[in-house]
């Protein structure tokens, strides 16, 4: 689990990143949002599909929030 530092409240932002998902059983990559008042992780985006041996771009809209927040990347590997 890779967790970002806390970010200030926001009127909306965009998180963009690149990912590589290739193999017979690739596992999954999930991006979560967490707010300061809770330890719960809220899933925003997930991929668990073989897209071929290429890098793919992804963008996630972080909606308005009135408290500090962070995002977290969770990778689960498969056997491929």
C-alpha positions as CSV (number, residue, x, y, z in Angstrom):
1,X,0.0,0.0,0.0
2,X,1.5,3.3,-1.2
3,X,-0.1,6.3,0.6
4,X,0.3,9.9,-0.3
5,X,0.8,12.7,2.2
6,X,-2.3,14.5,3.4
7,X,-3.7,17.1,1.0
8,X,-5.8,20.2,2.0
9,X,-9.5,20.3,1.4
10,X,-10.2,20.8,-2.3
11,X,-12.9,22.0,-4.7
12,X,-11.8,19.2,-7.0
13,X,-8.6,17.9,-8.5
14,X,-7.3,15.4,-11.0
15,X,-5.0,12.6,-10.1
16,X,-3.1,11.3,-13.2
17,X,-0.7,8.3,-13.3
18,X,0.6,5.6,-15.6
19,X,0.3,1.8,-15.0
20,X,1.4,-1.4,-16.6
21,X,-0.8,-4.4,-16.5
22,X,0.5,-7.4,-18.5
23,X,0.4,-11.2,-18.0
24,X,-1.8,-14.3,-17.7
25,X,-3.0,-13.5,-14.2
26,X,-2.1,-9.9,-13.5
27,X,-3.7,-9.4,-10.1
28,X,-5.1,-5.9,-9.5
29,X,-4.3,-2.2,-8.9
30,X,-6.8,-0.2,-6.8
31,X,-6.7,3.5,-6.0
32,X,-8.4,4.7,-2.9
33,X,-9.3,8.0,-1.2
34,X,-9.0,8.4,2.5
35,X,-10.3,11.4,4.6
36,X,-8.7,12.6,7.8
37,X,-11.7,11.8,10.0
38,X,-11.8,8.1,9.1
39,X,-9.3,5.3,8.6
40,X,-11.6,3.7,5.9
41,X,-10.4,3.6,2.3
42,X,-12.9,4.5,-0.3
43,X,-12.2,2.8,-3.7
44,X,-12.0,5.3,-6.7
45,X,-10.6,3.1,-9.5
46,X,-9.5,-0.5,-10.1
47,X,-8.0,-2.5,-12.9
48,X,-7.4,-6.3,-13.0
49,X,-7.2,-6.9,-16.8
50,X,-4.3,-7.7,-19.2
51,X,-3.9,-4.6,-21.4
52,X,-0.8,-5.9,-23.2
53,X,2.9,-5.1,-22.7
54,X,2.3,-1.3,-22.8
55,X,2.0,1.6,-20.3
56,X,-1.5,3.0,-19.9
57,X,-2.5,6.5,-18.7
58,X,-5.3,6.9,-16.1
59,X,-7.0,9.9,-14.6
60,X,-9.2,10.1,-11.5
61,X,-11.3,13.1,-10.5
62,X,-11.0,13.9,-6.8
63,X,-14.4,15.5,-6.0
64,X,-14.9,18.4,-3.6
65,X,-14.1,17.6,0.0
66,X,-14.1,19.9,3.1
67,X,-11.4,18.0,5.0
68,X,-7.9,16.8,4.5
69,X,-7.6,13.7,2.3
70,X,-5.0,11.3,0.9
71,X,-4.9,8.7,-1.9
72,X,-3.5,5.2,-1.7
73,X,-2.4,2.7,-4.3
74,X,-2.8,-0.9,-3.5
75,X,-1.3,-3.6,-5.7
76,X,-2.2,-7.3,-5.5
77,X,-0.1,-9.6,-7.6
78,X,-1.4,-12.6,-9.5
79,X,0.5,-15.7,-10.5
80,X,1.1,-14.5,-14.1
